[in-house]
Amino acid sequence: MLECEDLDDAIEWAKRIPTGCKGAAGCIEIRPIHELSRRP
């Protein structure tokens, strides 16, 4: 899991991940993660 500034930053990081699928579609997913609010 990586924290990125924006989608372009996430895509650049994803390009560096070594995979067996050689970058085929669906090989790496980029998803936003929303932080849960804390209960008081």
C-alpha atoms as an extended CHARMM CRD file, in Angstrom:
* protein
*
        40  EXT
         1         1  MET       CA              0.0000000000        0.0000000000        0.0000000000  PROA      1               0.0000000000
         2         2  LEU       CA              1.4120000000        3.3730000000       -1.0230000000  PROA      2               0.0000000000
         3         3  GLU       CA              0.3580000000        6.8990000000       -0.1440000000  PROA      3               0.0000000000
         4         4  CYS       CA              0.4770000000        9.0320000000       -3.2950000000  PROA      4               0.0000000000
         5         5  GLU       CA             -0.1760000000       12.6980000000       -3.9720000000  PROA      5               0.0000000000
         6         6  ASP       CA             -2.5480000000       12.1080000000       -6.8980000000  PROA      6               0.0000000000
         7         7  LEU       CA             -3.5730000000        9.5890000000       -9.5540000000  PROA      7               0.0000000000
         8         8  ASP       CA             -0.6100000000       10.4120000000      -11.8130000000  PROA      8               0.0000000000
         9         9  ASP       CA              1.7800000000        9.7460000000       -8.9290000000  PROA      9               0.0000000000
        10        10  ALA       CA              0.0480000000        6.4160000000       -8.2190000000  PROA      10              0.0000000000
        11        11  ILE       CA              0.3250000000        5.3930000000      -11.8730000000  PROA      11              0.0000000000
        12        12  GLU       CA              4.0430000000        6.1710000000      -11.9550000000  PROA      12              0.0000000000
        13        13  TRP       CA              4.5920000000        4.0360000000       -8.8280000000  PROA      13              0.0000000000
        14        14  ALA       CA              2.4950000000        1.2020000000      -10.2990000000  PROA      14              0.0000000000
        15        15  LYS       CA              4.7460000000        1.1510000000      -13.3770000000  PROA      15              0.0000000000
        16        16  ARG       CA              7.7010000000        0.2800000000      -11.1140000000  PROA      16              0.0000000000
        17        17  ILE       CA              6.0730000000       -2.7930000000       -9.5140000000  PROA      17              0.0000000000
        18        18  PRO       CA              7.5490000000       -6.0140000000      -10.9260000000  PROA      18              0.0000000000
        19        19  THR       CA              4.7900000000       -8.4350000000      -11.9370000000  PROA      19              0.0000000000
        20        20  GLY       CA              4.4690000000      -11.7380000000      -13.7420000000  PROA      20              0.0000000000
        21        21  CYS       CA              1.7220000000      -10.3750000000      -16.0140000000  PROA      21              0.0000000000
        22        22  LYS       CA              4.0490000000       -7.8120000000      -17.6380000000  PROA      22              0.0000000000
        23        23  GLY       CA              1.6140000000       -4.9610000000      -17.0230000000  PROA      23              0.0000000000
        24        24  ALA       CA             -1.4380000000       -6.5710000000      -18.6140000000  PROA      24              0.0000000000
        25        25  ALA       CA             -4.8500000000       -5.0560000000      -17.9260000000  PROA      25              0.0000000000
        26        26  GLY       CA             -6.1170000000       -5.8200000000      -14.4380000000  PROA      26              0.0000000000
        27        27  CYS       CA             -2.6940000000       -6.7720000000      -13.1780000000  PROA      27              0.0000000000
        28        28  ILE       CA             -2.3700000000       -3.8990000000      -10.6820000000  PROA      28              0.0000000000
        29        29  GLU       CA             -5.2530000000       -1.9930000000       -9.1430000000  PROA      29              0.0000000000
        30        30  ILE       CA             -5.0870000000        1.6250000000       -8.0510000000  PROA      30              0.0000000000
        31        31  ARG       CA             -7.8020000000        2.5120000000       -5.5650000000  PROA      31              0.0000000000
        32        32  PRO       CA             -8.4530000000        5.4470000000       -3.2860000000  PROA      32              0.0000000000
        33        33  ILE       CA             -8.5480000000        4.6660000000        0.4150000000  PROA      33              0.0000000000
        34        34  HSD       CA            -10.7340000000        6.7580000000        2.6540000000  PROA      34              0.0000000000
        35        35  GLU       CA             -9.7450000000        7.1390000000        6.2720000000  PROA      35              0.0000000000
        36        36  LEU       CA            -12.3910000000        6.2200000000        8.8080000000  PROA      36              0.0000000000
        37        37  SER       CA            -13.3870000000        8.9280000000       11.2200000000  PROA      37              0.0000000000
        38        38  ARG       CA            -12.5600000000        8.2800000000       14.8510000000  PROA      38              0.0000000000
        39        39  ARG       CA            -15.2920000000        8.0710000000       17.4270000000  PROA      39              0.0000000000
        40        40  PRO       CA            -14.8860000000       10.4500000000       20.3810000000  PROA      40              0.0000000000
